[in-house]
């Protein structure tokens, strides 16, 4: 977690508190730069094809267009101010079955371990974005830094490709 928060893709705490913002958890220098061109606001800069993406939090509008563009599924959108008690976390989702809006799900950490319960708030289907869907879940605010995926509570599906 500490490595991620020190990375160039992590927004400042101040920016997280201002509204929806991208969180880029890419820490491997691999030949990729699609996130930079996916952002219509110029909030993601990739100086070199093998360089790490840099998030300019002040430019990020929280639109989420960068999420499905990342082939590594390493970009998330967090909205700490979704409600008084809940944060909204949006992430790319490529598994079947697709959850349903209103469904209770197990919210998972980066390793696929269930850490809390969440509620599906919005789904943008694969056809909306370059073949990758985006799922948005509401979770208790204290989990905003940890939750990065889901496992369906109905016993189906996968979290981060890990069968549970």
Secondary structure in CASP SS format (residue, H / E / C, confidence):
PFRMAT SS
TARGET T0000
AUTHOR 0000-0000-0000
METHOD secondary structure of the structure
MODEL  1
X C 1.00
X H 1.00
X H 1.00
X H 1.00
X H 1.00
X C 1.00
X C 1.00
X C 1.00
X C 1.00
X C 1.00
X C 1.00
X C 1.00
X H 1.00
X H 1.00
X H 1.00
X H 1.00
X H 1.00
X H 1.00
X C 1.00
X C 1.00
X E 1.00
X E 1.00
X E 1.00
X E 1.00
X C 1.00
X C 1.00
X C 1.00
X C 1.00
X C 1.00
X C 1.00
X C 1.00
X C 1.00
X C 1.00
X H 1.00
X H 1.00
X H 1.00
X H 1.00
X H 1.00
X C 1.00
X C 1.00
X C 1.00
X C 1.00
X C 1.00
X E 1.00
X E 1.00
X C 1.00
X C 1.00
X C 1.00
X C 1.00
X C 1.00
X C 1.00
X C 1.00
X C 1.00
X E 1.00
X E 1.00
X C 1.00
X C 1.00
X C 1.00
X C 1.00
X C 1.00
X C 1.00
X C 1.00
X C 1.00
X C 1.00
X C 1.00
X C 1.00
X H 1.00
X H 1.00
X H 1.00
X C 1.00
X C 1.00
X C 1.00
X C 1.00
X C 1.00
X E 1.00
X E 1.00
X E 1.00
X E 1.00
X E 1.00
X C 1.00
X C 1.00
X C 1.00
X C 1.00
X C 1.00
X C 1.00
X E 1.00
X E 1.00
X E 1.00
X E 1.00
X E 1.00
X E 1.00
X E 1.00
X E 1.00
X C 1.00
X C 1.00
X C 1.00
X C 1.00
X C 1.00
X C 1.00
X C 1.00
X C 1.00
X C 1.00
X C 1.00
X E 1.00
X E 1.00
X E 1.00
X E 1.00
X E 1.00
X C 1.00
X C 1.00
X C 1.00
X C 1.00
X C 1.00
X E 1.00
X E 1.00
X E 1.00
X E 1.00
X E 1.00
X E 1.00
X E 1.00
X E 1.00
X E 1.00
X E 1.00
X E 1.00
X C 1.00
X H 1.00
X H 1.00
X H 1.00
X C 1.00
X C 1.00
X C 1.00
X C 1.00
X E 1.00
X E 1.00
X E 1.00
X E 1.00
X E 1.00
X E 1.00
X E 1.00
X E 1.00
X H 1.00
X H 1.00
X H 1.00
X C 1.00
X C 1.00
X C 1.00
X C 1.00
X C 1.00
X E 1.00
X E 1.00
X E 1.00
X E 1.00
X C 1.00
X C 1.00
X C 1.00
X C 1.00
X C 1.00
X E 1.00
X E 1.00
X C 1.00
X C 1.00
X E 1.00
X E 1.00
X C 1.00
END
